[in-house]
């Protein structure tokens, strides 16, 4: 089985769907699985981009800006 897709970021990736959080890239054999995991993932610190790359061609097939955890507005 080959790993044709790479989930990557310039910052550590955190997700409960990954075998271990904290790496900057993960190799996956299935496109749909790679996109689903990337879509559910965040970065540490938040707000950084997560991409899914088709390894043989280098084409970015999915990208998203990781959202930081929303903080409650200050009450006055």
C-alpha positions as CSV (number, residue, x, y, z in Angstrom):
1,X,0.0,0.0,0.0
2,X,1.4,3.4,-1.0
3,X,0.9,6.7,0.8
4,X,-0.2,9.0,-2.0
5,X,-1.4,11.9,0.1
6,X,0.4,14.0,2.7
7,X,-1.4,16.1,5.4
8,X,1.1,18.9,6.1
9,X,1.5,22.2,7.9
10,X,4.4,24.4,8.8
11,X,3.2,24.0,12.5
12,X,2.4,20.9,14.5
13,X,-0.9,19.4,13.7
14,X,-3.4,18.3,16.4
15,X,-6.2,15.8,15.9
16,X,-7.9,13.0,17.7
17,X,-8.0,11.2,14.3
18,X,-4.2,10.9,14.0
19,X,-2.1,8.2,15.7
20,X,-0.1,10.9,17.5
21,X,-0.6,14.6,17.4
22,X,2.3,17.1,17.1
23,X,4.0,16.1,13.8
24,X,4.0,18.5,10.9
25,X,3.1,15.9,8.3
26,X,1.3,12.6,8.0
27,X,1.2,10.2,5.1
28,X,-2.2,8.7,4.1
29,X,-3.1,6.3,1.2
30,X,-6.7,7.5,0.6
31,X,-7.6,11.0,-0.6
32,X,-11.0,11.1,1.1
33,X,-9.5,10.0,4.4
34,X,-6.7,12.6,4.1
35,X,-9.1,15.4,3.4
36,X,-11.5,14.4,6.2
37,X,-8.7,14.2,8.8
38,X,-7.2,17.5,7.6
39,X,-10.6,19.2,7.8
40,X,-11.1,18.0,11.4
41,X,-7.5,19.0,12.5
42,X,-6.1,22.1,14.0
43,X,-2.6,23.5,14.4
44,X,-0.6,24.5,17.4
45,X,-0.7,27.5,17.6
46,X,-4.1,27.9,15.9
47,X,-4.7,29.9,12.8
48,X,-2.1,28.2,10.6
49,X,-2.7,26.5,7.2
50,X,-3.2,22.7,6.8
51,X,-2.8,21.2,3.4
52,X,-3.4,17.8,1.7
53,X,-0.8,17.2,-1.1
54,X,-1.0,14.5,-3.7
55,X,2.6,13.3,-3.3
56,X,3.3,12.0,-6.9
57,X,2.3,15.3,-8.5
58,X,2.8,17.8,-5.7
59,X,-0.7,19.1,-6.3
60,X,-2.4,20.7,-3.3
61,X,-5.9,19.0,-3.3
62,X,-7.2,20.6,-0.1
63,X,-6.2,23.5,2.1
64,X,-7.8,25.2,5.1
65,X,-6.9,27.8,7.7
66,X,-6.9,26.2,11.1
67,X,-9.2,28.1,13.4
68,X,-8.0,29.0,16.9
69,X,-10.2,28.3,19.8
70,X,-12.8,31.0,20.2
71,X,-12.6,33.0,23.4
72,X,-15.6,34.6,25.1
73,X,-15.7,38.3,24.6
74,X,-14.9,40.4,27.7
75,X,-18.0,41.4,29.6
76,X,-18.1,45.1,30.6
